[in-house]
Amino acid sequence: MIRRTSAPGDYELAWFKSSYSSNGNEGDCVEVATAPDSVHVRDSKNLPGPQLTFGEHAWAGFVPYAAGR
């Protein structure tokens, strides 16, 4: 999901946490944000830290793989 900011064509990522990413410790979460052609992933404990960016096809292949683990 993306949010439009004040400048035309400028977007801010809207992050959300997976309900499956925590094993009882609310600090252990993965956050995901979607953009038109990519999916962004980050560690919720380190917001300014590194982010991973996946293309649509890579993400579509990863999700079923991860769900089976």
N, CA, C and O atoms as CSV, one atom per row, in Angstrom:
chain,resi,resn,atom,element,x,y,z
A,1,MET,N,N,0.843,-1.160,0.000
A,1,MET,CA,C,0.000,0.000,0.000
A,1,MET,C,C,0.888,1.223,0.000
A,1,MET,O,O,1.924,1.246,0.665
A,2,ILE,N,N,0.490,2.232,-0.738
A,2,ILE,CA,C,1.230,3.487,-0.747
A,2,ILE,C,C,0.278,4.626,-0.440
A,2,ILE,O,O,-0.922,4.534,-0.698
A,3,ARG,N,N,0.814,5.689,0.108
A,3,ARG,CA,C,0.038,6.888,0.386
A,3,ARG,C,C,0.604,8.026,-0.445
A,3,ARG,O,O,1.819,8.198,-0.536
A,4,ARG,N,N,-0.267,8.785,-1.037
A,4,ARG,CA,C,0.163,9.942,-1.818
A,4,ARG,C,C,0.534,11.067,-0.847
A,4,ARG,O,O,-0.175,11.328,0.124
A,5,THR,N,N,1.659,11.723,-1.132
A,5,THR,CA,C,2.065,12.866,-0.327
A,5,THR,C,C,1.690,14.134,-1.073
A,5,THR,O,O,0.994,14.067,-2.086
A,6,SER,N,N,2.130,15.271,-0.600
A,6,SER,CA,C,1.706,16.549,-1.173
A,6,SER,C,C,2.226,16.784,-2.590
A,6,SER,O,O,1.560,17.462,-3.372
A,7,ALA,N,N,3.371,16.255,-2.937
A,7,ALA,CA,C,3.922,16.455,-4.273
A,7,ALA,C,C,3.336,15.432,-5.246
A,7,ALA,O,O,3.290,14.244,-4.928
A,8,PRO,N,N,2.891,15.867,-6.418
A,8,PRO,CA,C,2.343,14.921,-7.399
A,8,PRO,C,C,3.376,13.864,-7.773
A,8,PRO,O,O,4.540,14.184,-8.013
A,9,GLY,N,N,2.951,12.611,-7.823
A,9,GLY,CA,C,3.835,11.520,-8.174
A,9,GLY,C,C,4.755,11.084,-7.044
A,9,GLY,O,O,5.569,10.179,-7.230
A,10,ASP,N,N,4.644,11.705,-5.884
A,10,ASP,CA,C,5.478,11.366,-4.732
A,10,ASP,C,C,4.652,10.513,-3.782
A,10,ASP,O,O,3.514,10.858,-3.464
A,11,TYR,N,N,5.220,9.400,-3.328
A,11,TYR,CA,C,4.474,8.475,-2.485
A,11,TYR,C,C,5.254,8.139,-1.225
A,11,TYR,O,O,6.485,8.170,-1.207
A,12,GLU,N,N,4.521,7.822,-0.188
A,12,GLU,CA,C,5.088,7.355,1.069
A,12,GLU,C,C,4.589,5.932,1.283
A,12,GLU,O,O,3.399,5.658,1.127
A,13,LEU,N,N,5.486,5.036,1.636
A,13,LEU,CA,C,5.084,3.655,1.867
A,13,LEU,C,C,4.250,3.560,3.137
A,13,LEU,O,O,4.567,4.204,4.137
A,14,ALA,N,N,3.197,2.771,3.105
A,14,ALA,CA,C,2.354,2.506,4.275
A,14,ALA,C,C,2.681,1.096,4.756
A,14,ALA,O,O,2.317,0.114,4.109
A,15,TRP,N,N,3.363,0.999,5.881
A,15,TRP,CA,C,3.837,-0.279,6.406
A,15,TRP,C,C,2.779,-0.956,7.250
A,15,TRP,O,O,2.010,-0.287,7.940
A,16,PHE,N,N,2.732,-2.280,7.200
A,16,PHE,CA,C,1.852,-3.044,8.091
A,16,PHE,C,C,2.595,-4.275,8.572
A,16,PHE,O,O,3.496,-4.782,7.903
A,17,LYS,N,N,2.199,-4.748,9.751
A,17,LYS,CA,C,2.837,-5.914,10.360
A,17,LYS,C,C,2.018,-7.161,10.060
A,17,LYS,O,O,0.787,-7.134,10.062
A,18,SER,N,N,2.717,-8.236,9.807
A,18,SER,CA,C,2.061,-9.515,9.596
A,18,SER,C,C,1.591,-10.078,10.929
A,18,SER,O,O,2.312,-10.008,11.924
A,19,SER,N,N,0.408,-10.625,10.952
A,19,SER,CA,C,-0.099,-11.249,12.174
A,19,SER,C,C,0.631,-12.554,12.471
A,19,SER,O,O,0.520,-13.084,13.576
A,20,TYR,N,N,1.371,-13.073,11.506
A,20,TYR,CA,C,2.095,-14.333,11.682
A,20,TYR,C,C,3.567,-14.141,12.046
A,20,TYR,O,O,4.271,-15.123,12.283
A,21,SER,N,N,4.042,-12.904,12.094
A,21,SER,CA,C,5.474,-12.688,12.272
A,21,SER,C,C,5.921,-12.709,13.723
A,21,SER,O,O,7.125,-12.733,13.978
A,22,SER,N,N,5.024,-12.700,14.666
A,22,SER,CA,C,5.410,-12.691,16.069
A,22,SER,C,C,5.090,-14.036,16.703
A,22,SER,O,O,4.042,-14.627,16.440
A,23,ASN,N,N,5.996,-14.507,17.533
A,23,ASN,CA,C,5.760,-15.764,18.240
A,23,ASN,C,C,5.506,-15.491,19.718
A,23,ASN,O,O,6.007,-16.209,20.582
A,24,GLY,N,N,4.738,-14.468,20.000
A,24,GLY,CA,C,4.433,-14.111,21.374
A,24,GLY,C,C,5.206,-12.898,21.862
A,24,GLY,O,O,4.828,-12.290,22.864
A,25,ASN,N,N,6.278,-12.536,21.177
A,25,ASN,CA,C,7.043,-11.351,21.526
A,25,ASN,C,C,6.673,-10.263,20.529
A,25,ASN,O,O,7.099,-10.308,19.375
A,26,GLU,N,N,5.895,-9.300,20.956
A,26,GLU,CA,C,5.362,-8.285,20.039
A,26,GLU,C,C,6.444,-7.459,19.361
A,26,GLU,O,O,6.173,-6.805,18.354
A,27,GLY,N,N,7.667,-7.472,19.889
A,27,GLY,CA,C,8.742,-6.725,19.258
A,27,GLY,C,C,9.352,-7.422,18.062
A,27,GLY,O,O,10.082,-6.801,17.290
A,28,ASP,N,N,9.063,-8.712,17.894
A,28,ASP,CA,C,9.637,-9.479,16.785
A,28,ASP,C,C,8.671,-9.503,15.612
A,28,ASP,O,O,7.939,-10.476,15.424
A,29,CYS,N,N,8.667,-8.448,14.835
A,29,CYS,CA,C,7.734,-8.355,13.719
A,29,CYS,C,C,8.440,-7.960,12.437
A,29,CYS,O,O,9.419,-7.213,12.442
A,30,VAL,N,N,7.926,-8.472,11.363
A,30,VAL,CA,C,8.331,-8.071,10.031
A,30,VAL,C,C,7.234,-7.165,9.508
A,30,VAL,O,O,6.051,-7.467,9.661
A,31,GLU,N,N,7.617,-6.062,8.894
A,31,GLU,CA,C,6.642,-5.155,8.299
A,31,GLU,C,C,6.796,-5.188,6.786
A,31,GLU,O,O,7.896,-5.364,6.261
A,32,VAL,N,N,5.679,-5.018,6.100
A,32,VAL,CA,C,5.641,-5.068,4.645
A,32,VAL,C,C,4.914,-3.841,4.126
A,32,VAL,O,O,3.947,-3.382,4.735
A,33,ALA,N,N,5.371,-3.317,3.016
A,33,ALA,CA,C,4.685,-2.221,2.324
A,33,ALA,C,C,4.698,-2.556,0.837
A,33,ALA,O,O,5.707,-3.025,0.312
A,34,THR,N,N,3.598,-2.320,0.173
A,34,THR,CA,C,3.532,-2.593,-1.261
A,34,THR,C,C,3.553,-1.293,-2.045
A,34,THR,O,O,3.020,-0.273,-1.608
A,35,ALA,N,N,4.168,-1.350,-3.191
A,35,ALA,CA,C,4.198,-0.248,-4.144
A,35,ALA,C,C,3.726,-0.823,-5.474
A,35,ALA,O,O,3.555,-2.037,-5.582
A,36,PRO,N,N,3.512,0.007,-6.486
A,36,PRO,CA,C,2.963,-0.510,-7.736
A,36,PRO,C,C,3.718,-1.697,-8.341
A,36,PRO,O,O,3.081,-2.612,-8.865
A,37,ASP,N,N,5.044,-1.711,-8.286
A,37,ASP,CA,C,5.803,-2.795,-8.920
A,37,ASP,C,C,6.726,-3.529,-7.964
A,37,ASP,O,O,7.605,-4.269,-8.408
A,38,SER,N,N,6.547,-3.340,-6.650
A,38,SER,CA,C,7.470,-3.968,-5.705
A,38,SER,C,C,6.829,-4.148,-4.333
A,38,SER,O,O,5.786,-3.570,-4.025
A,39,VAL,N,N,7.491,-4.967,-3.523
A,39,VAL,CA,C,7.090,-5.192,-2.138
A,39,VAL,C,C,8.325,-4.925,-1.279
A,39,VAL,O,O,9.408,-5.433,-1.569
A,40,HIS,N,N,8.163,-4.135,-0.233
A,40,HIS,CA,C,9.266,-3.751,0.642
A,40,HIS,C,C,9.086,-4.445,1.989
A,40,HIS,O,O,7.966,-4.562,2.488
A,41,VAL,N,N,10.198,-4.906,2.578
A,41,VAL,CA,C,10.166,-5.632,3.844
A,41,VAL,C,C,11.211,-5.005,4.773
A,41,VAL,O,O,12.320,-4.680,4.347
A,42,ARG,N,N,10.841,-4.840,6.052
A,42,ARG,CA,C,11.790,-4.313,7.035
A,42,ARG,C,C,11.536,-4.942,8.400
A,42,ARG,O,O,10.491,-5.551,8.632
A,43,ASP,N,N,12.495,-4.788,9.288
A,43,ASP,CA,C,12.411,-5.264,10.672
A,43,ASP,C,C,11.795,-4.142,11.505
A,43,ASP,O,O,12.320,-3.029,11.521
A,44,SER,N,N,10.701,-4.416,12.188
A,44,SER,CA,C,10.016,-3.365,12.946
A,44,SER,C,C,10.829,-2.857,14.132
A,44,SER,O,O,10.532,-1.790,14.670
A,45,LYS,N,N,11.853,-3.606,14.546
A,45,LYS,CA,C,12.702,-3.160,15.651
A,45,LYS,C,C,13.778,-2.194,15.174
A,45,LYS,O,O,14.456,-1.573,15.993
A,46,ASN,N,N,13.946,-2.057,13.862
A,46,ASN,CA,C,14.999,-1.223,13.304
A,46,ASN,C,C,14.448,-0.448,12.109
A,46,ASN,O,O,14.859,-0.686,10.973
A,47,LEU,N,N,13.526,0.470,12.357
A,47,LEU,CA,C,12.838,1.181,11.275
A,47,LEU,C,C,13.766,1.926,10.324
A,47,LEU,O,O,13.544,1.879,9.114
A,48,PRO,N,N,14.799,2.616,10.818
A,48,PRO,CA,C,15.680,3.304,9.862
A,48,PRO,C,C,16.711,2.371,9.218
A,48,PRO,O,O,17.490,2.798,8.365
A,49,GLY,N,N,16.716,1.115,9.620
A,49,GLY,CA,C,17.692,0.145,9.117
A,49,GLY,C,C,17.417,-0.289,7.694
A,49,GLY,O,O,16.595,0.309,6.999
A,50,PRO,N,N,18.102,-1.322,7.268
A,50,PRO,CA,C,17.974,-1.786,5.878
A,50,PRO,C,C,16.585,-2.324,5.568
A,50,PRO,O,O,15.874,-2.819,6.443
A,51,GLN,N,N,16.226,-2.214,4.315
A,51,GLN,CA,C,14.965,-2.757,3.814
A,51,GLN,C,C,15.276,-3.638,2.620
A,51,GLN,O,O,16.218,-3.380,1.871
A,52,LEU,N,N,14.485,-4.668,2.450
A,52,LEU,CA,C,14.577,-5.511,1.265
A,52,LEU,C,C,13.475,-5.096,0.308
A,52,LEU,O,O,12.377,-4.745,0.742
A,53,THR,N,N,13.746,-5.130,-0.963
A,53,THR,CA,C,12.743,-4.827,-1.973
A,53,THR,C,C,12.682,-5.990,-2.948
A,53,THR,O,O,13.699,-6.419,-3.492
A,54,PHE,N,N,11.483,-6.488,-3.157
A,54,PHE,CA,C,11.246,-7.617,-4.059
A,54,PHE,C,C,10.377,-7.166,-5.217
A,54,PHE,O,O,9.471,-6.352,-5.043
A,55,GLY,N,N,10.653,-7.691,-6.389
A,55,GLY,CA,C,9.766,-7.492,-7.518
A,55,GLY,C,C,8.504,-8.318,-7.316
A,55,GLY,O,O,8.475,-9.221,-6.480
A,56,GLU,N,N,7.467,-8.011,-8.076
A,56,GLU,CA,C,6.180,-8.715,-7.929
A,56,GLU,C,C,6.321,-10.225,-8.080
A,56,GLU,O,O,5.756,-10.982,-7.291
A,57,HIS,N,N,7.072,-10.666,-9.088
A,57,HIS,CA,C,7.191,-12.105,-9.352
A,57,HIS,C,C,8.010,-12.813,-8.270
A,57,HIS,O,O,7.686,-13.932,-7.874
A,58,ALA,N,N,9.058,-12.163,-7.800
A,58,ALA,CA,C,9.866,-12.751,-6.729
A,58,ALA,C,C,9.035,-12.897,-5.462
A,58,ALA,O,O,9.116,-13.923,-4.787
A,59,TRP,N,N,8.238,-11.884,-5.129
A,59,TRP,CA,C,7.398,-11.943,-3.928
A,59,TRP,C,C,6.337,-13.030,-4.075
A,59,TRP,O,O,6.072,-13.776,-3.132
A,60,ALA,N,N,5.733,-13.119,-5.256
A,60,ALA,CA,C,4.704,-14.129,-5.499
A,60,ALA,C,C,5.268,-15.534,-5.365
A,60,ALA,O,O,4.540,-16.446,-4.973
A,61,GLY,N,N,6.533,-15.733,-5.676
A,61,GLY,CA,C,7.157,-17.035,-5.494
A,61,GLY,C,C,7.578,-17.294,-4.054
A,61,GLY,O,O,7.569,-18.437,-3.597
A,62,PHE,N,N,7.946,-16.239,-3.342
A,62,PHE,CA,C,8.413,-16.383,-1.972
A,62,PHE,C,C,7.281,-16.712,-0.993
A,62,PHE,O,O,7.460,-17.556,-0.115
A,63,VAL,N,N,6.142,-16.076,-1.127
A,63,VAL,CA,C,5.056,-16.240,-0.154
A,63,VAL,C,C,4.608,-17.702,-0.014
A,63,VAL,O,O,4.526,-18.177,1.119
A,64,PRO,N,N,4.316,-18.440,-1.082
A,64,PRO,CA,C,3.933,-19.848,-0.893
A,64,PRO,C,C,5.056,-20.673,-0.275
A,64,PRO,O,O,4.799,-21.583,0.513
A,65,TYR,N,N,6.302,-20.358,-0.630
A,65,TYR,CA,C,7.442,-21.071,-0.053
A,65,TYR,C,C,7.502,-20.845,1.456
A,65,TYR,O,O,7.649,-21.797,2.222
A,66,ALA,N,N,7.388,-19.588,1.885
A,66,ALA,CA,C,7.458,-19.263,3.306
A,66,ALA,C,C,6.266,-19.828,4.071
A,66,ALA,O,O,6.406,-20.239,5.223
A,67,ALA,N,N,5.108,-19.849,3.444
A,67,ALA,CA,C,3.904,-20.355,4.106
A,67,ALA,C,C,4.022,-21.852,4.390
A,67,ALA,O,O,3.397,-22.356,5.323
A,68,GLY,N,N,4.815,-22.558,3.597
A,68,GLY,CA,C,4.980,-23.992,3.807
A,68,GLY,C,C,6.045,-24.351,4.821
A,68,GLY,O,O,6.283,-25.533,5.068
A,69,ARG,N,N,6.690,-23.366,5.413
A,69,ARG,CA,C,7.771,-23.614,6.387
A,69,ARG,C,C,7.257,-23.600,7.802
A,69,ARG,O,O,8.030,-23.791,8.741
